[in-house]
């Protein structure tokens, strides 16, 4: 239920359910579940702009993860901490955390986590005016998404839903290429982005999901 409320931007109710579930995991010594819920609670606090509390819960999650050694979860946590640093204007630290998160996601063979960390890394590099690095990160994220899409088994509707909240690296790459006046490359990426948006917007909308938006607008935009 916590995820449902979070998807509806009902942060107080999401927090209530996450905290309740966390107590159960702690009583049953479910460390894996606890790390997941600590991350979720941190996301809610970050969405509310309560960055110090969010950072505290991310650090609690990291502490538990030392015993678990699951790289994909650690990557998610570090990227979340990077998102906080980005929102606070500490772009160098945001880049450092997201870069480490990307490394762990690669080592953990977690493409769903990796494309997100690379997108976050690209945004941090862009804020630092390191355009080449930003472009490389967005390009890697797009390559991963295209590979994931190619491996997807399902209907056309499944293909459309796959991209429902995954357009950010495409959009960022288009903006970056426009700024560089690279018309040929921009045309290819822009066409793909428009196709994705058309597919998504033409479909009846079910329950809303959290789309990954530019960090400056993410959660409570």
C-alpha positions in Angstrom: 0.0 0.0 0.0 2.9 2.3 0.6 3.9 2.2 -3.0 0.3 3.0 -4.1 0.1 6.0 -1.9 3.6 7.2 -3.0 2.6 6.8 -6.6 -0.4 9.0 -5.9 1.9 11.6 -4.2 0.1 11.0 -0.9 3.4 11.1 1.0 2.0 11.1 4.6 0.0 7.9 4.0 2.9 6.3 2.1 5.2 7.1 5.0 2.8 5.6 7.5 2.6 2.3 5.7 6.4 2.2 5.1 7.2 2.8 8.7 4.7 0.2 9.8 6.2 -2.4 7.5 9.7 -1.4 8.6 8.8 -2.3 12.2 7.6 -5.7 11.1 10.9 -6.3 9.2 12.9 -5.3 12.2 11.0 -7.6 14.5 11.4 -10.5 12.1 15.1 -9.7 11.4 14.3 -9.3 7.7 17.3 -7.2 6.7 16.6 -7.3 3.0 13.1 -6.0 3.5 14.4 -3.4 6.0 16.9 -2.0 3.5 14.2 -1.6 0.9 11.9 0.1 3.2 14.6 2.4 4.6 15.2 3.5 1.0 11.5 4.1 0.4 11.2 6.2 3.6 14.2 8.2 2.5 12.5 8.8 -0.9 9.4 10.1 0.8 11.3 12.5 3.0 13.3 13.7 -0.1 10.0 14.3 -1.9 8.9 16.4 1.0 12.2 18.4 0.9 13.2 16.9 4.3 16.8 16.2 3.1 18.5 15.6 6.4 16.0 13.0 7.4 16.2 11.4 4.0 19.9 11.2 4.2 19.7 9.7 7.6 17.5 6.9 6.4 19.7 6.3 3.4 22.7 5.9 5.7 20.8 3.5 7.9 20.1 1.5 4.8 23.8 1.5 3.8 24.7 0.2 7.3 22.5 -2.8 6.9 23.7 -3.4 3.3 27.2 -4.0 4.6 26.1 -7.4 5.8 24.0 -8.2 2.7 26.4 -7.2 -0.1 23.7 -6.7 -2.7 25.3 -4.2 -5.1 22.0 -3.2 -6.9 20.4 -2.1 -3.6 23.6 -0.2 -2.6 23.6 1.5 -6.0 20.0 2.6 -5.5 20.8 4.0 -2.1 23.9 5.9 -3.3 22.0 7.3 -6.2 19.3 8.5 -3.9 21.9 10.3 -1.8 23.2 11.8 -5.0 19.8 13.1 -5.9 19.7 14.9 -2.5 23.1 16.5 -3.1 21.9 17.6 -6.6 18.8 19.3 -5.1 21.0 21.0 -2.6 23.3 22.3 -5.4 26.3 20.2 -4.5 26.8 18.9 -8.0 30.3 17.6 -7.6 29.2 15.3 -4.7 26.1 14.3 -6.7 28.3 13.2 -9.6 30.6 11.3 -7.3 27.8 9.4 -5.6 26.0 8.7 -8.9 29.2 7.6 -10.5 29.9 5.1 -7.7 26.2 3.9 -8.0 26.6 3.3 -11.7 29.8 1.2 -11.1 27.9 -0.9 -8.5 24.9 -1.3 -10.8 27.2 -2.5 -13.6 29.0 -5.0 -11.3 25.6 -6.2 -10.0 24.2 -6.6 -13.5 21.2 -4.5 -12.7 20.2 -2.6 -15.9 17.0 -1.2 -14.4 19.1 0.5 -11.7 22.0 1.3 -14.1 20.0 3.5 -16.6 18.7 5.5 -13.7 22.1 6.1 -12.1 23.6 7.0 -15.5 20.8 9.5 -16.1 21.4 11.0 -12.7 25.1 11.2 -13.4 24.4 12.9 -16.7 22.3 15.5 -15.0 25.1 16.2 -12.5 27.7 16.5 -15.2 25.4 18.8 -17.1 25.1 21.0 -14.0 28.9 21.0 -13.8 29.1 22.0 -17.5 31.0 18.8 -18.3 29.0 18.4 -21.5 31.0 15.5 -23.0 30.6 13.4 -19.9 27.0 14.3 -19.6 26.4 13.2 -23.2 28.3 9.9 -22.7 26.1 9.2 -19.6 22.8 9.9 -21.4 24.0 7.9 -24.4 24.8 4.9 -22.2 21.5 5.1 -20.4 19.6 5.2 -23.8 21.7 2.2 -25.1 20.7 0.2 -22.0 17.0 1.1 -22.4 17.0 0.1 -26.0 18.6 -3.2 -25.2 16.1 -3.8 -22.4 13.3 -3.0 -24.8 14.7 -5.4 -27.4 14.6 -8.2 -24.8 11.1 -7.5 -23.7 8.6 -10.3 -24.4 5.0 -9.2 -24.6 2.4 -7.3 -26.4 2.6 -3.8 -28.0 0.9 -2.5 -24.9 3.7 -4.0 -22.8 6.2 -2.2 -25.1 4.4 1.1 -24.5 4.2 0.7 -20.7 7.9 -0.1 -20.7 8.7 3.4 -21.7 6.0 5.1 -19.6 8.5 6.5 -17.1 11.8 6.1 -19.0 11.9 9.0 -21.4 14.1 11.3 -19.3 17.5 10.3 -20.8 16.1 10.8 -24.3 14.7 14.3 -23.4 18.0 15.3 -21.8 20.0 14.1 -24.8 17.7 16.1 -27.2 18.2 19.3 -25.1 22.0 18.7 -24.9 22.3 18.1 -28.7 20.1 21.2 -29.5 22.4 23.3 -27.3 25.4 21.9 -29.3 23.6 22.4 -32.6 24.1 18.8 -33.6 21.1 18.6 -35.8 21.7 15.2 -37.4 22.1 13.4 -34.1 19.3 15.4 -32.5 16.9 14.5 -35.2 17.3 10.8 -34.6 17.0 11.1 -30.8 14.1 13.6 -31.0 12.2 11.3 -33.4 12.5 8.5 -31.0 11.4 10.7 -28.0 8.4 11.9 -29.9 7.4 8.3 -30.8 7.7 7.3 -27.1 5.6 10.3 -26.0 3.0 9.7 -28.6 2.6 6.1 -27.6 2.4 6.9 -23.9 -0.1 9.8 -24.4 -2.3 7.8 -26.7 -2.8 5.0 -24.2 -5.5 5.0 -21.5 -3.9 5.9 -18.2 -4.0 3.3 -15.4 -2.6 3.9 -11.9 0.0 6.7 -12.0 3.6 5.8 -11.6 6.5 8.0 -10.5 8.2 9.1 -13.7 11.8 9.9 -13.4 11.9 13.6 -14.0 14.8 16.1 -14.1 16.2 16.2 -10.6 15.4 19.9 -10.2 11.7 19.0 -10.6 11.6 15.5 -9.2 9.1 14.7 -6.4 6.8 17.6 -5.6 7.4 19.5 -8.8 
